[in-house]
Each structure stands twice: as structure tokens, then as C-alpha cells.
Amino acid sequence: MSKPRASIYKRYIPAVTPPPEFSGSAYWLIFHSGKLLVTETAGITGIPLLPALEQLSMVPLRTLYLGTFEQLPCYAAQVLEETPEPEGMAFRPLRSLYESLDEDLFHLAGKGIQMLAWDETHQFCGRCGTATVLAQTEHSRSCPACGLVSYPRIAPAVITAILKDNRILLAHSPHFVNNMYGLIAGFVEPGETLEDCVQRETMEEVGIKVKNIRYFASQQWPFPHSLMVGFLAEYESGEITVDGEELDHADWFELDRLPVIPSPVSIARKLIDWVVEHHS
């Protein structure tokens, strides 16, 4: 299967509260509207290293401590959309930074944007409406009135490369740009395993059955808060049928004659590239 990437935890130590006596610079993951503030110097993209956000004359809407990255504190902060860009820095869409930003920092930024979104949408208790309190020992918000505890949301989804006679099943959705084709994917529902989800999503989207389902790899996907779990599977039976709405076309493609496929940022592309490498 795929070669696993080195764990982010070789460089990153998660934590909830910052070190009390630290006085140096820290990594600041500063967001607004899904965009991350990055430094751009001599063609190199990085994350601002600052002793405090005030150095950039920015006032955060919210700030969360994430832990240490390469032994330096790391914070995620949300600022107003109209916040000006400091000289030598720019707000860039997070997805566009995958190939230019250090991979571990990209994944840490993904955690930061998800944590900020969770914090913003859980300021009040979903049960009784009371203002919640941020915990000091874990990433959670609790209700002081009824005791309900809310944790950051993660939505697991499966994505599957399906093979038949050295051809791969690719599908097109009406909202895909540049006539791109992708793999069959969908969110896991309550009461089903990941493998169940592969079976159900494949039947729902293209009307076929699959067999020999095998785990490939996973990828955090902070758009907005998914965990993509990749699988390989083989065609078992059935004829391709699409609903014309979620998908408007799907077909089996020869591995040397693929249409436009997803960019290298996605696990979909990693699955497709693996299939091409091992089945061509």
C-alpha cells in the first residue's frame, strides 16, 4: 500500500495551555475567511514568528494555543476579514498552500482552522443556550448550567479507487471545474463501518457492488472538518448508473488515458497515482 508519511508528532507536541514563562517568538497561524497569513520571502512561504500578535497591530477575534512546533509555541488566531496584510505577508487560501508550505505546518494549519471554526460555533450550549466555558485541560467547551461538553467536530469520509480489469472508475460531478473526474467518496453514517460506507456510497452513486476492500491511507482535510479515509476495491457486479445530479457521468478509464484528475494535494490523487504505478 502507500508509504506512510512521517508523523507530525516528531516535530509537534499538542497542548492546551501555553508555557507560563516563555517570552520568545511563537508560530502564529492567523486566519480570516479560510485564508492563512503567510510570509513570502525570496520565493519561500512560511508562518509568521512573532512574540505577540500585537506586533502586527492585529486584534484577534479568538486565539487558541495548539502546542509546540519544533519547541516553539504555536497559536491559531482569527482576525477580522478587513484586516490589512502586513508588508511581506499575504493572506492565502489554505488549500493553495499545500505544495508551497512545509507539509507539517500545512497540517498544523489545518488543525488550527478547524479548531477556530469549532470555537466560533460552540460559544453557546446546544442544549440550553448558556454561554460555554473553554476548558483548561483539554480542547473542549462546557456548559456551566447543564454540563454539556462539546468537542471539536471531525466528519469521517471514505474515498475509494475501484478497479476492473486494470481500469479505474472515475466520476464527474456538475460542480467540478475543468471537466475534472474524481473517485467515489462520501461521509460515514451512524451505525456503519468504514467498509460498509464504501459499499453503500458506491451503490448509491454508481449502482455497482465492490469486493476486496482494502485500506490505503488517510488524510486530514480541513475543508471544513473532514478526515478522508482512502480505500482500494475491486468491481464485483452491476452496471454503472448515475443520478444526473450528484454525478452526471462515470466510466471505466484506461490507466494510460485518464481525464483531468484531482491535484496532488488530495488523497484522491495519491490513490490514482498509486493505481497507475502498480497496475500499468
PEGIPE-V513778 format. One record per helix or strand of 3 or more residues. SS is the DSSP state (a for helix, b for strand). FROM is the first residue (numbers start at 1). LEN is the number of residues. If there is no record, write none. Layout:
# PEGIPE-V513778
ss=SS from=FROM len=LEN
ss=SS from=FROM len=LEN
This chain:
# PEGIPE-V513778
ss=a from=8 len=3
ss=b from=12 len=3
ss=b from=26 len=7
ss=b from=35 len=7
ss=b from=44 len=3
ss=a from=53 len=4
ss=b from=62 len=8
ss=b from=72 len=7
ss=b from=89 len=5
ss=a from=94 len=4
ss=a from=103 len=19
ss=b from=131 len=4
ss=b from=140 len=4
ss=b from=149 len=3
ss=b from=155 len=10
ss=b from=167 len=6
ss=b from=184 len=4
ss=a from=194 len=13
ss=b from=209 len=13
ss=b from=226 len=12
ss=b from=249 len=6
ss=a from=267 len=13
